[in-house]
């Protein structure tokens, strides 16, 4: 199953750093938050990524095109036509497709633009600026169990995020993005989606996934919530970045699910 990661937004609330790089490339420790998200999926055996690029896309392209250089010892031999020898050929077992989805394209438009790379198979989707210890294996099992078109991970931090009204059988009855208040279930990303969801993305590049598409999926009874009561945190502000860096430096980052990869799926 492929994983789409939305990585094209401007990240205006982190402008101190995003004037140089896209938000998903802001580092936690010495790794971009994008890497942390991918590593979490990879620890569950999901290694095929489609990344939606936009703002400062070249930074992400440069990172992956030089990935061996960032993770290996390297010898440059300038006497032999600038020969480069890479030692310790360790990298994650990833396939990464980088797709230019437009500078000003909104979330639903970006998803629609990568449809050709997904095909007619279920896929996962998340945002490139939030980390969690959500159990991806259980999330996928949940999605397969209910037969609906879409599953969204629901978390319960304090307010400022899109609210979900969830019935007793975990069906999302109503989706409302960013209302005031706190303590409710919110859209935490980490979606599992059937390919039929692409038919809900009808507004071109102006489509906001969190508006009409998710609202209509909920209205039609096709959006289910995977309730996640453990760690989830976005990186929207410098305060968020500082908090996540402190967790990483402590060696107790909840989203760090380990180096051992499970069987690929």
C-alpha positions as CSV (number, residue, x, y, z in Angstrom):
1,X,0.0,0.0,0.0
2,X,1.4,3.4,-1.0
3,X,1.6,6.4,1.3
4,X,0.9,9.9,0.1
5,X,2.5,12.7,2.1
6,X,1.4,16.3,1.7
7,X,4.5,18.4,1.6
8,X,3.7,21.4,-0.5
9,X,2.4,24.0,1.8
10,X,4.1,27.3,2.8
11,X,4.3,26.8,6.6
12,X,3.7,30.5,7.3
13,X,3.6,30.1,11.1
14,X,7.2,28.8,11.0
15,X,8.4,31.6,8.7
16,X,11.7,31.9,10.7
17,X,12.7,28.6,9.1
18,X,10.4,28.2,6.1
19,X,11.8,31.1,4.2
20,X,14.7,28.8,3.5
21,X,13.1,25.4,3.2
22,X,9.6,23.8,3.1
23,X,8.0,22.9,6.4
24,X,8.5,19.1,6.1
25,X,12.2,19.7,5.9
26,X,12.5,21.5,9.2
27,X,14.6,19.2,11.4
28,X,13.9,17.4,14.6
29,X,17.3,16.4,15.9
30,X,19.3,16.1,12.7
31,X,16.5,14.7,10.5
32,X,13.7,16.5,8.7
33,X,10.2,15.9,10.1
34,X,9.4,14.3,6.8
35,X,12.0,11.6,7.5
36,X,10.5,10.9,10.9
37,X,7.1,10.4,9.4
38,X,8.4,8.1,6.7
39,X,10.4,6.1,9.2
40,X,7.3,5.5,11.3
41,X,5.4,4.1,8.3
42,X,8.5,2.1,7.3
43,X,8.7,0.5,10.7
44,X,5.4,-1.1,9.9
45,X,6.6,-2.3,6.5
46,X,5.1,0.5,4.3
47,X,8.0,1.7,2.2
48,X,6.4,3.1,-1.0
49,X,5.9,6.9,-0.7
50,X,4.4,9.5,-3.0
51,X,5.3,13.0,-1.8
52,X,3.3,16.0,-3.0
53,X,5.7,18.9,-3.6
54,X,5.0,22.6,-3.9
55,X,6.8,25.4,-2.0
56,X,10.6,25.1,-2.4
57,X,10.3,21.6,-3.9
58,X,13.9,21.6,-4.9
59,X,15.0,21.3,-1.3
60,X,13.2,18.0,-1.0
61,X,14.4,16.8,-4.3
62,X,18.0,17.6,-3.4
63,X,17.6,15.8,-0.1
64,X,16.6,12.5,-1.6
65,X,18.9,12.8,-4.6
66,X,21.8,13.0,-2.2
67,X,20.4,10.7,0.4
68,X,23.5,8.4,0.3
69,X,25.7,11.3,1.0
70,X,23.7,12.2,4.1
71,X,23.8,8.7,5.5
72,X,27.2,7.2,4.5
73,X,30.9,7.8,4.6
74,X,32.1,9.1,1.3
75,X,35.5,9.3,-0.5
76,X,35.9,11.8,-3.3
77,X,38.9,11.0,-5.6
78,X,39.6,14.2,-7.6
79,X,42.6,12.4,-9.3
80,X,40.2,10.0,-11.1
81,X,37.7,12.3,-12.7
82,X,36.0,13.2,-9.5
83,X,35.2,9.6,-8.7
84,X,32.8,9.3,-5.7
85,X,33.0,6.1,-3.5
86,X,30.1,5.6,-1.0
87,X,30.9,3.5,2.0
88,X,28.4,1.8,4.3
89,X,25.6,1.6,1.8
90,X,22.8,1.7,4.3
91,X,19.6,3.4,3.5
92,X,16.0,2.6,4.3
93,X,14.3,0.3,1.8
94,X,12.1,3.1,0.4
95,X,10.8,3.9,-3.0
96,X,10.1,7.6,-3.1
97,X,8.1,9.3,-5.9
98,X,8.4,13.1,-5.8
99,X,5.5,14.9,-7.6
100,X,5.3,18.6,-8.5
101,X,1.7,19.4,-7.5
102,X,1.9,23.2,-7.9
103,X,2.9,26.1,-5.7
104,X,-0.5,27.3,-4.7
105,X,-2.5,24.0,-5.1
106,X,-4.6,23.2,-2.0
107,X,-4.7,19.8,-0.3
108,X,-7.4,18.1,-2.3
109,X,-5.9,19.4,-5.5
110,X,-2.5,17.9,-4.6
111,X,-4.0,14.5,-3.8
112,X,-5.9,14.6,-7.1
113,X,-2.7,15.4,-9.0
114,X,-0.9,12.2,-7.8
115,X,-3.8,9.9,-8.7
116,X,-1.9,8.4,-11.6
117,X,0.8,7.2,-9.2
118,X,-1.6,5.5,-7.0
119,X,-3.7,3.4,-9.4
120,X,-6.8,1.6,-8.4
121,X,-5.6,0.4,-5.0
122,X,-6.3,1.6,-1.4
123,X,-3.7,4.0,-0.2
124,X,-2.6,5.9,2.9
125,X,-2.4,9.7,3.3
126,X,-0.9,12.0,5.9
127,X,0.4,15.5,6.4
128,X,4.1,16.3,6.3
129,X,4.2,18.2,9.5
130,X,2.9,16.0,12.3
131,X,4.3,12.9,14.2
132,X,2.4,10.2,16.1
133,X,2.8,6.8,17.6
134,X,-0.4,5.6,15.9
135,X,-0.3,1.9,15.2
136,X,-0.4,1.8,11.4
137,X,-1.0,-2.0,11.3
138,X,-4.1,-1.6,13.5
139,X,-5.2,1.4,11.5
140,X,-5.1,-0.6,8.3
141,X,-6.9,-3.5,9.9
142,X,-9.6,-1.1,11.2
143,X,-10.1,0.3,7.7
144,X,-10.4,-3.2,6.1
145,X,-12.9,-4.2,8.7
146,X,-15.6,-1.6,8.1
147,X,-15.9,-1.5,4.3
148,X,-16.2,2.3,4.0
149,X,-14.3,4.5,1.6
150,X,-12.2,6.4,4.2
151,X,-10.7,6.2,7.6
152,X,-9.2,9.1,9.5
153,X,-7.1,8.9,12.6
154,X,-8.9,10.9,15.4
155,X,-6.8,12.3,18.2
156,X,-7.8,14.4,21.2
157,X,-5.4,17.3,21.9
158,X,-6.5,20.7,22.9
159,X,-8.5,22.9,20.4
160,X,-7.5,24.6,17.0
161,X,-8.0,21.5,14.8
162,X,-10.8,20.1,12.7
163,X,-13.5,18.5,14.9
164,X,-15.1,15.1,14.3
165,X,-18.5,14.1,15.5
166,X,-18.2,10.3,16.0
167,X,-21.1,7.9,16.6
168,X,-20.9,4.9,19.0
169,X,-19.9,2.6,16.2
170,X,-17.1,4.9,15.2
171,X,-18.7,6.3,12.0
172,X,-18.0,10.0,11.5
173,X,-21.4,11.7,11.4
174,X,-20.0,15.2,10.7
175,X,-16.7,16.7,9.8
176,X,-16.1,20.4,10.7
177,X,-12.6,21.9,10.1
178,X,-11.1,24.1,12.8
179,X,-13.8,25.2,15.2
180,X,-13.2,26.9,18.5
181,X,-13.0,24.9,21.7
182,X,-10.9,22.0,23.0
183,X,-11.1,18.4,24.2
184,X,-12.9,17.0,21.2
185,X,-11.8,14.5,18.6
186,X,-9.8,16.1,15.8
187,X,-8.5,15.3,12.4
188,X,-5.0,13.9,13.0
189,X,-4.2,12.8,9.5
190,X,-3.0,9.2,9.0
191,X,-5.8,8.4,6.6
192,X,-6.5,5.1,4.8
193,X,-8.5,5.7,1.6
194,X,-10.1,3.7,-1.1
195,X,-9.4,4.8,-4.7
196,X,-13.1,5.9,-5.0
197,X,-12.2,8.9,-2.8
198,X,-10.6,10.5,-5.9
199,X,-14.1,11.0,-7.3
200,X,-14.8,13.4,-4.4
201,X,-12.0,15.7,-5.5
202,X,-13.8,17.6,-8.1
203,X,-12.8,21.2,-7.6
204,X,-9.4,21.2,-9.3
205,X,-6.4,22.8,-7.6
206,X,-8.7,24.8,-5.4
207,X,-10.1,21.7,-3.7
208,X,-9.5,21.7,0.1
209,X,-9.6,18.0,1.1
210,X,-10.7,19.0,4.7
211,X,-13.7,20.8,3.4
212,X,-16.2,19.5,0.9
213,X,-14.6,16.1,0.2
214,X,-14.4,15.0,3.8
215,X,-17.7,16.7,4.7
216,X,-19.4,14.8,1.9
217,X,-17.7,11.5,2.8
218,X,-19.1,12.0,6.3
219,X,-22.5,13.0,5.1
220,X,-22.7,9.9,2.9
221,X,-21.7,7.6,5.8
222,X,-18.3,6.7,4.2
223,X,-15.9,8.2,6.7
224,X,-14.9,6.3,9.8
225,X,-12.7,7.3,12.7
226,X,-9.8,5.3,14.1
227,X,-9.6,6.6,17.7
228,X,-6.0,7.2,18.8
229,X,-5.7,8.0,22.5
230,X,-1.9,8.1,22.6
231,X,0.7,10.6,21.2
232,X,0.1,12.9,18.3
233,X,1.6,16.3,17.8
234,X,1.9,18.8,14.9
235,X,4.8,21.1,14.2
236,X,3.0,24.4,13.5
237,X,5.0,26.8,15.6
238,X,8.5,27.3,16.9
239,X,7.2,26.2,20.3
240,X,6.0,22.9,18.8
241,X,9.4,22.4,17.2
242,X,11.2,23.0,20.5
243,X,8.9,20.5,22.2
244,X,9.5,17.8,19.6
245,X,13.2,18.4,19.6
246,X,13.3,18.0,23.4
247,X,11.4,14.7,23.1
248,X,13.9,13.4,20.5
249,X,16.9,14.5,22.5
250,X,15.6,12.7,25.5
251,X,15.6,9.4,23.7
252,X,11.9,9.0,24.5
253,X,10.2,10.3,21.4
254,X,6.9,8.4,21.2
255,X,6.9,8.3,17.4
256,X,10.3,6.6,17.3
257,X,9.2,3.1,16.6
258,X,12.6,1.6,16.2
259,X,15.2,0.6,13.6
260,X,13.9,-2.9,12.9
261,X,11.7,-3.0,9.9
262,X,8.8,-5.4,9.8
263,X,7.9,-7.5,6.8
264,X,7.1,-5.3,3.7
265,X,3.4,-5.1,2.7
